[in-house]
Amino acid sequence: MFDEPFSRGTSLLHRLDPRIKLTAAFVLSCIVAVAARRDVALAALCAAAFLAVWSRPPVRPLLGRLAAVNVFVLFLWVVLPFTYGGVQTDEGVFAVSRAGVDMALLVTLKSNAIVLLFIACVATSDAAAVGHALCRLGVPRKLVFLFLFTYRYVHVLLQEYERLRTAARLRGFVPGTGLHTYRTLANMLGMVILRSLDRSQRVYEAMILRGFDGRFHSLCTLRLHRRDVVFGCGAAVAACMLVYAEFAGGLHVI
């Protein structure tokens, strides 16, 4: 999760200004999230898939991200067609609601479109570049630092938990469903929290000793180029087309 597999590349999307990509991803994802038409959602999915292919992502991580999202979408397909209501195809215990099927299909299109959009526009920049771009876009510094520190130290906490679990296994601990297992896991979780608090205090003191003043410093200088302007204009045109299609009767794709 924290190895940034999509940020290592040489495509044009990797070279774009992260501010433009973040803005485009945020605006387009908001439009897709509130869209109520299937043809609009399908058009957004096609555009997001084009951007994702354009970024030339590694196939296995891409399929893994899509699978993680569609596992939750699968539950909607199991539930919505039978519980949504509306006109049903037939009578009986397993009567399928056409409105439920339409809603499940709409959610599927929208969720996959948003995931592909963020993979193409956000994941193609590393965490430091995203944090710098967020700061330059006016996001509060505390939120930016919270994002960066969370990204940096979550895997450290996971490593600490793995150390505790390995120590417990070496002492003969075998997970089960008894009270001893629950007590042991609770103690391990408490130790992870205590050690994380201790580590955070030491990291903060180290940053203060190195002159940390609450500002975001980066060796990367963000500067707009012609390709950034062209991409931003293209994203703006796509956003306007989706909005127009949503309120003007759709694209007549489905």
C-alpha positions in Angstrom: 0.0 0.0 0.0 2.8 2.4 0.8 5.3 1.5 -2.0 3.7 4.0 -4.4 3.7 1.6 -7.4 1.9 4.1 -9.7 4.2 7.1 -9.1 7.1 5.4 -10.8 6.7 6.1 -14.5 7.7 8.3 -17.4 4.3 9.1 -19.0 3.1 12.6 -19.6 0.7 12.3 -16.6 3.7 11.7 -14.3 5.3 14.9 -15.6 2.3 17.1 -15.1 2.1 19.6 -12.3 0.4 17.8 -9.3 -1.7 20.9 -8.5 -3.4 20.6 -11.9 -3.9 16.8 -11.5 -5.3 17.2 -7.9 -7.7 19.9 -9.0 -8.9 18.0 -12.0 -9.3 14.8 -10.0 -11.3 16.6 -7.3 -13.6 18.4 -9.6 -14.3 15.5 -11.9 -14.8 13.1 -9.0 -17.3 15.4 -7.4 -19.2 15.6 -10.7 -19.2 11.9 -11.1 -20.2 11.3 -7.5 -23.4 13.3 -7.8 -24.3 12.2 -11.4 -27.6 10.4 -11.6 -27.5 9.2 -15.2 -25.9 6.0 -16.4 -24.6 7.4 -19.7 -22.8 10.2 -17.8 -21.3 7.7 -15.4 -20.2 5.5 -18.4 -18.7 8.4 -20.2 -16.7 9.3 -17.1 -15.6 5.7 -16.7 -14.3 5.6 -20.3 -12.5 8.9 -19.8 -10.9 7.7 -16.5 -10.0 4.4 -18.1 -8.3 6.3 -20.9 -6.3 8.4 -18.5 -5.3 5.2 -16.5 -4.1 3.4 -19.6 -2.3 6.6 -20.6 -0.3 6.6 -17.4 0.9 3.0 -18.1 0.3 1.6 -14.6 1.6 -1.7 -13.4 -1.1 -4.2 -14.2 -1.1 -6.3 -11.0 -1.5 -3.3 -8.5 -4.1 -1.8 -10.8 -6.2 -4.9 -10.8 -5.7 -5.2 -7.0 -7.1 -1.7 -6.4 -10.1 -2.3 -8.7 -10.7 -5.7 -7.0 -10.7 -4.2 -3.5 -13.3 -1.6 -4.6 -15.5 -4.1 -6.5 -15.7 -6.5 -3.6 -17.8 -3.9 -1.8 -19.7 -3.2 -5.0 -20.5 -6.9 -5.3 -22.5 -6.7 -2.0 -24.7 -4.0 -3.6 -25.5 -6.4 -6.5 -26.4 -9.0 -3.9 -28.7 -6.7 -2.0 -30.1 -3.8 -4.1 -31.9 -5.8 -6.9 -34.0 -7.6 -4.3 -34.6 -4.8 -1.8 -34.7 -1.5 -3.6 -38.3 -1.6 -4.6 -40.0 -0.2 -7.6 -41.2 -2.2 -10.7 -40.2 -5.9 -10.3 -39.6 -8.3 -13.1 -41.7 -11.1 -11.6 -43.4 -12.1 -8.4 -42.0 -14.3 -5.7 -39.3 -14.5 -3.1 -36.5 -13.6 -5.5 -38.3 -10.9 -7.4 -35.7 -8.6 -9.0 -36.3 -4.8 -8.9 -35.3 -3.1 -12.1 -34.6 0.1 -10.2 -32.3 -1.8 -7.9 -30.4 -3.2 -10.8 -30.1 0.3 -12.4 -28.9 1.7 -9.1 -26.3 -1.1 -8.6 -25.1 -0.5 -12.2 -24.8 3.3 -11.6 -22.8 2.8 -8.4 -20.5 0.3 -10.1 -19.8 2.7 -13.0 -19.3 5.7 -10.7 -17.0 4.0 -8.2 -14.7 2.5 -10.8 -14.6 5.8 -12.6 -13.5 7.6 -9.5 -10.9 5.0 -8.5 -9.4 5.1 -12.0 -9.4 8.8 -12.0 -7.5 9.1 -8.8 -5.0 6.4 -9.9 -4.3 8.3 -13.1 -4.2 11.9 -11.6 -3.2 11.5 -8.0 -1.3 8.2 -7.6 1.1 9.2 -10.5 2.7 11.7 -8.0 4.5 10.6 -4.9 3.3 11.5 -1.4 5.8 14.4 -1.0 4.7 16.0 -4.3 1.0 15.6 -3.4 1.6 17.2 0.0 3.5 20.1 -1.6 0.7 20.6 -4.1 -2.0 20.5 -1.4 0.0 23.2 0.5 0.3 25.4 -2.6 -3.4 24.9 -3.3 -4.3 26.5 0.1 -5.1 23.3 2.1 -4.4 24.0 5.8 -0.9 23.1 6.8 -2.0 20.9 9.7 -4.0 18.7 7.4 -1.1 18.5 5.0 1.3 17.5 7.8 -1.2 15.0 9.1 -1.4 13.4 5.6 2.4 13.2 5.2 3.1 11.9 8.7 0.3 9.4 8.5 1.6 8.2 5.2 5.2 8.1 6.5 4.6 6.3 9.9 1.6 3.9 9.3 4.0 1.3 7.9 6.3 1.9 10.9 3.4 1.0 13.2 2.6 -2.0 11.2 6.2 -3.1 11.6 6.0 -2.6 15.3 2.9 -4.8 15.4 4.6 -7.5 13.4 7.5 -7.5 15.9 5.0 -7.9 18.8 3.2 -10.7 17.0 6.4 -12.5 16.2 7.5 -12.2 19.9 4.1 -13.6 20.9 4.4 -16.6 18.5 7.9 -17.4 19.7 6.5 -17.6 23.2 3.9 -20.2 22.1 0.9 -17.9 21.4 -1.6 -19.5 19.1 -4.6 -17.3 18.1 -8.0 -18.7 18.9 -11.5 -17.6 20.1 -10.9 -17.8 23.8 -10.5 -15.1 26.5 -6.7 -15.6 26.5 -6.5 -14.7 22.8 -8.6 -11.6 23.2 -6.6 -10.4 26.2 -3.3 -11.0 24.4 -4.4 -9.1 21.3 -5.7 -6.2 23.5 -2.3 -6.1 25.2 -0.5 -6.1 21.8 -2.7 -3.3 20.6 -2.1 -1.3 23.8 1.6 -1.7 23.4 1.5 -0.5 19.8 -0.4 2.6 20.9 2.0 3.3 23.7 5.1 2.8 21.5 3.6 5.0 18.8 3.0 7.8 21.3 6.6 7.5 22.5 7.9 7.5 18.9 5.8 10.5 18.0 7.2 12.5 20.9 10.8 11.6 19.9 10.1 12.5 16.2 8.6 15.8 17.2 11.6 16.6 19.4 14.0 15.7 16.6 12.1 17.9 14.2 12.3 20.9 16.7 16.0 20.4 17.1 16.4 20.5 13.3 14.6 23.9 13.0 11.1 22.8 12.2 8.9 25.9 12.2 5.5 24.5 11.0 6.1 25.2 7.3 6.3 22.8 4.4 9.7 22.9 2.7 10.4 21.0 -0.5 13.3 20.8 -3.0 10.7 20.4 -5.8 9.7 23.7 -7.4 6.2 23.6 -8.9 6.0 25.5 -12.1 3.2 25.5 -14.8 4.2 24.5 -18.3 2.2 24.4 -21.5 1.3 20.8 -21.1 -0.2 21.6 -17.7 -2.4 24.3 -19.1 -3.5 22.1 -22.0 -4.4 19.2 -19.6 -6.2 21.6 -17.2 -8.2 23.0 -20.1 -9.1 19.5 -21.3 -10.2 18.6 -17.8 -12.3 21.7 -17.6 -14.0 20.9 -21.0 -14.7 17.4 -19.8 -16.2 18.6 -16.6 -18.4 21.0 -18.5 -19.5 18.3 -20.9 -20.5 16.0 -18.0 -22.4 18.7 -16.3 -24.2 19.6 -19.5 -25.0 16.0 -20.2 -26.4 15.5 -16.7 -28.8 18.4 -16.9 -29.5 18.4 -20.7 -30.8 14.8 -21.0 -27.7 12.7 -21.2 -25.3 11.5 -23.9 -27.6 8.8 -25.2 -24.9 6.1 -24.7 -27.1 3.6 -22.9 
